[in-house]
Amino acid sequence: MSGVESLLGEFLRARRQATTVERAGLLRGAGSRRTPGLRRGEVAMLAGVSVDYYMRLEQGRERSPSDAVLNALAGVFGLDYEATEHLYELARSTRGSFRRTHVADRVSPSVLRLVNNWEHALAFVVNRRLDVLAQNAAAAAFLEDLSYSDNLLRLNFLNPASREVFLDWEREARFMVAHMRAAVGADLDDPSVLALVEELSLASEDFRRIWENYDIRIKAHDIGRYHHHRVGDLTLWLATFAIDGAPGQRLFVAHAEPGTPSDDALARLSASRR
């Protein structure tokens, strides 16, 4: 069984176990269910395929599911656009042929100027692993004195202080894991990604739990709540942007409503690094 095929099976199993009977529109029978989520037979019935065919998909023995089957499975599991796109990517990829052409983790001068010119926002650039490649003064001040701040996943899962910084820690942690899953796609055999996943899996039970959910998400939450030891609580609007010409790199921006205490706190953070 190839790496990509096993990834497809892992994704299908995770989504099946996370899909409730109620979400799928089925009636819950009497008695308890031995397994979480849907049974394979229920998924097969809802998707209009045989149980044997669906089992082959989960086991990596079916190599070319049709668009109709993929669409049906996306409907059964209630996948959004990003997760459906990920499903297609896993199904269409084959080991060795999907290797992306990686660019060096160097941020272009024009992007650096853009990041540094954002004076009243946290702005930083990350790669697919969520390594922080560049950051402006406010972001540097926000992350100051925090260990593992060179990588957002390490910061969240290896630094206990992150639970004081990210006031909605579970939501932030789930987003970051889901973001990396989406950004990496079917290229999870990238040695640098494997090394990071192994490191975090060994060190953090929370990471293992969230990683096994196999959620997919690129877009950040609209609002985030944070705490900084010098300026207090901040409520920030969040946005992310893909950087043209730099595959895998994304620009994260967090800003506050003008005239609010959070806006004042950001101004003080920026001034402290000048």
C-alpha positions, 0 to 999 in steps of 0.5 A, a space after each residue: 500500500 503506497 503512502 498516498 493510498 494510505 493517506 486517502 484511507 486515513 482521511 476516509 476513516 477519520 471522516 467516517 468516525 467523525 460523522 454522526 448518524 444524525 449528521 448523515 440523516 440516519 435514524 439511530 437504532 436501539 442499543 449502543 454503537 460499538 464504533 464512533 461515527 458511521 459504519 462502513 456499510 452505512 457510508 457505502 449505502 449513502 454514497 451509492 457504492 458497495 461495501 466491498 468497494 468502500 472497504 477497498 478505498 479505506 484499505 488503499 486497494 482502490 486506486 481510481 475512484 470516480 468524481 461521482 464517488 468522491 462527490 458522494 463521499 464528500 456529501 456523506 461526510 459533509 465536507 466543505 470546499 477545502 476538505 473536498 479539494 483535499 479529498 480529490 488531491 489525495 485520490 488523484 495523487 500517486 507516490 512519486 508523481 505529486 512531489 511539489 517543487 519546493 522553493 527555498 524558505 526565503 521571503 521576497 524583498 517585496 513581501 518583506 517590505 509589505 510585512 514591515 509597512 504594516 504598522 498597526 497589525 501583526 503580520 508574518 509569513 509562514 511556510 507549509 510547516 508553519 515555520 515563521 519566515 518573516 514578521 513585523 515589529 508588532 508580531 515580534 513583540 507579540 511573540 517575544 520571550 515565548 519559546 518555540 516561537 519560530 514555528 506556530 505548531 511548536 509554540 502551541 503544543 510544546 510551550 505551556 505558556 501558549 494556553 495563556 497567550 491563546 485564550 481560545 487555545 483549543 480552537 487555535 490549535 485545531 486550526 493550525 493542525 488543520 491548516 498544515 494538513 491542507 497546506 501539505 496535501 498529499 505530500 506528507 512524505 516530505 521529510 521535513 513535515 514527517 520530522 515535525 509530525 513525529 516530534 509533536 506526536 511524541 511530545 504532545 498528547 493534544 497534538 496526537 489527538 487533534 492530528 488524528 481528527 484529520 480536519 482540513 482548513 486554510 482560512 483562519 477564524 475571523 476573530 481571535 482572542 489573545 493575551 500579552 503579558 505587557 499590554 493585556 487582552 487583545 481581540 483581533 480580526 484575522 486574514 490569510 493570503 497565499 503569496 504568488 510565486 512562493 508555493 506554500 508561503 502564506 501571509 497572516 495578518 491580525 488587526 484591531 478595530 480602530 479606536 479600541 483598547 486592542 488597537 491601542 495595545 497593538 500600537 504599544 507593541 509596535 512602538 516597543 520594537 522600534 
